[in-house]
Amino acid sequence: MSKVAWRSRVDDVLANRGKVKESLLPCLEAVQASCACVPGEAIAYLRDRLSIPSVDIYGTITFYGMLTTLAQGKYVIRLCDSLPCRLAGSQDMLEVVERELGIKPGETTADKKFSLDVVACLGLCDRAPAMMINEEIFDNLTAPKVADILAGLKGR
């Protein structure tokens, strides 16, 4: 999405919430929704608009697993690595994703179709192991189920 689109979304957030530190996270979410990442120019824009040091903005981005400064693929896979998910086999699910897509956590496929992130928690402990692909939740995963999900997305 264009710079105009994310700036417009940020400006809407600031108009509704005010130019206060508490507006940072909603602004970052707006940029991420527009661009699939938070580019450096958005960080500079937020720094100037909110009078928050860039280091604090980067700190917020790195704290929240759903935010990133790296360009993402069309499908962003977030595999949960919480204790319940790990005990239920999330490491096996990770191996399936790595094998099927040929990428490791933090990487994007060469065709820019898939990105893989391992996150600390998705809040789906009662349905472990779990992952999100973009905004869609997949739970009670098994290795064959993960392979089927990826095969379906590869065909799109």
C-alpha positions as CSV (number, residue, x, y, z in Angstrom):
1,M,0.0,0.0,0.0
2,S,1.2,3.5,-0.7
3,K,2.7,5.9,1.8
4,V,-0.4,8.1,1.5
5,A,-2.6,5.2,2.7
6,W,-0.6,4.4,5.8
7,R,-0.2,8.1,6.7
8,S,-4.0,8.6,6.3
9,R,-4.6,5.7,8.7
10,V,-2.1,7.0,11.2
11,D,-3.6,10.5,11.0
12,D,-7.1,9.0,11.6
13,V,-5.8,7.3,14.7
14,L,-4.2,10.5,15.9
15,A,-7.3,12.5,15.2
16,N,-9.4,10.0,17.3
17,R,-6.9,9.3,20.1
18,G,-4.8,12.3,20.2
19,K,-1.0,12.8,19.8
20,V,-0.2,10.9,23.0
21,K,2.2,8.0,23.7
22,E,-0.8,5.7,24.1
23,S,-1.6,6.2,20.4
24,L,1.7,4.5,19.4
25,L,0.5,0.9,19.3
26,P,-2.7,1.7,17.4
27,C,-0.7,3.7,14.9
28,L,1.8,0.9,14.5
29,E,-1.1,-1.5,13.9
30,A,-2.5,0.8,11.3
31,V,0.8,1.0,9.4
32,Q,1.3,-2.8,9.7
33,A,-2.2,-3.4,8.3
34,S,-1.5,-1.0,5.4
35,C,2.0,-2.2,4.5
36,A,2.4,-5.7,6.0
37,C,5.3,-4.2,8.0
38,V,6.4,-1.0,9.6
39,P,8.9,0.7,7.3
40,G,11.6,3.1,8.5
41,E,9.8,6.1,7.1
42,A,6.7,5.3,9.2
43,I,8.9,5.1,12.3
44,A,10.3,8.5,11.5
45,Y,6.8,9.9,10.9
46,L,5.6,8.5,14.2
47,R,8.7,9.8,16.0
48,D,7.9,13.3,14.8
49,R,4.2,13.2,15.3
50,L,4.2,11.6,18.8
51,S,7.6,13.0,20.0
52,I,8.7,9.5,20.9
53,P,12.3,8.5,20.4
54,S,12.8,6.0,17.5
55,V,14.4,3.5,19.9
56,D,11.2,3.4,21.9
57,I,9.2,2.8,18.7
58,Y,11.6,0.0,17.7
59,G,11.2,-1.4,21.3
60,T,7.5,-1.5,20.9
61,I,7.7,-3.2,17.5
62,T,10.1,-5.9,18.7
63,F,8.0,-6.5,21.9
64,Y,4.8,-7.3,20.0
65,G,5.1,-10.5,17.8
66,M,2.5,-9.3,15.3
67,L,4.6,-6.2,14.3
68,T,7.7,-6.3,12.2
69,T,10.0,-4.0,10.2
70,L,10.7,-6.7,7.7
71,A,8.7,-7.1,4.5
72,Q,6.4,-10.0,4.8
73,G,5.0,-12.6,2.3
74,K,1.5,-12.8,1.1
75,Y,0.8,-15.4,3.8
76,V,2.4,-14.7,7.2
77,I,2.5,-17.9,9.3
78,R,2.8,-17.3,13.0
79,L,3.5,-20.6,14.8
80,C,2.9,-20.5,18.6
81,D,5.7,-21.7,20.8
82,S,4.1,-21.3,24.2
83,L,4.6,-24.0,26.7
84,P,1.2,-25.7,26.1
85,C,1.9,-25.6,22.3
86,R,5.4,-27.0,22.7
87,L,4.1,-29.8,24.9
88,A,1.4,-30.5,22.3
89,G,4.0,-30.8,19.5
90,S,4.6,-27.3,18.0
91,Q,8.2,-28.3,17.2
92,D,6.9,-31.0,14.9
93,M,4.6,-28.5,13.3
94,L,7.6,-26.2,12.8
95,E,9.5,-29.0,11.1
96,V,6.6,-29.6,8.7
97,V,6.4,-25.9,7.8
98,E,10.2,-25.6,7.3
99,R,10.3,-28.8,5.1
100,E,7.2,-27.8,3.0
101,L,8.3,-24.2,2.4
102,G,12.1,-24.4,2.6
103,I,12.3,-21.5,5.1
104,K,13.3,-21.0,8.7
105,P,11.7,-18.7,11.3
106,G,12.2,-15.1,10.3
107,E,12.5,-15.9,6.6
108,T,10.3,-15.4,3.5
109,T,10.1,-17.7,0.5
110,A,11.9,-16.4,-2.6
111,D,8.5,-15.9,-4.4
112,K,7.4,-13.7,-1.5
113,K,4.4,-15.9,-0.9
114,F,5.1,-17.2,2.7
115,S,6.8,-15.7,5.8
116,L,7.4,-17.7,8.9
117,D,7.5,-16.4,12.5
118,V,7.6,-18.3,15.7
119,V,5.7,-16.3,18.4
120,A,5.7,-16.6,22.1
121,C,1.9,-17.0,22.5
122,L,-1.2,-16.7,20.4
123,G,-3.5,-17.1,23.4
124,L,-4.9,-20.4,22.1
125,C,-3.5,-22.7,24.9
126,D,-6.7,-24.7,25.1
127,R,-6.4,-25.6,21.4
128,A,-2.7,-26.3,21.2
129,P,-0.7,-26.6,19.0
130,A,-1.9,-23.5,17.1
131,M,-0.8,-21.1,14.4
132,M,-2.2,-18.1,12.6
133,I,-1.9,-17.5,8.9
134,N,-2.6,-13.8,8.3
135,E,-5.8,-13.4,10.4
136,E,-7.0,-17.0,10.3
137,I,-6.5,-19.3,13.2
138,F,-5.6,-23.0,12.9
139,D,-5.7,-25.1,16.0
140,N,-5.3,-28.7,17.3
141,L,-2.7,-29.1,14.7
142,T,-1.2,-32.3,13.5
143,A,1.6,-32.7,11.0
144,P,-0.7,-33.9,8.2
145,K,-3.1,-31.1,8.9
146,V,-0.3,-28.5,8.6
147,A,0.9,-30.1,5.3
148,D,-2.7,-29.9,4.0
149,I,-3.1,-26.3,5.0
150,L,0.1,-25.3,3.3
151,A,-0.7,-27.4,0.2
152,G,-4.0,-25.5,-0.1
153,L,-2.3,-22.1,0.1
154,K,0.5,-23.1,-2.3
155,G,-2.3,-23.7,-4.9
156,R,-3.7,-20.2,-4.6
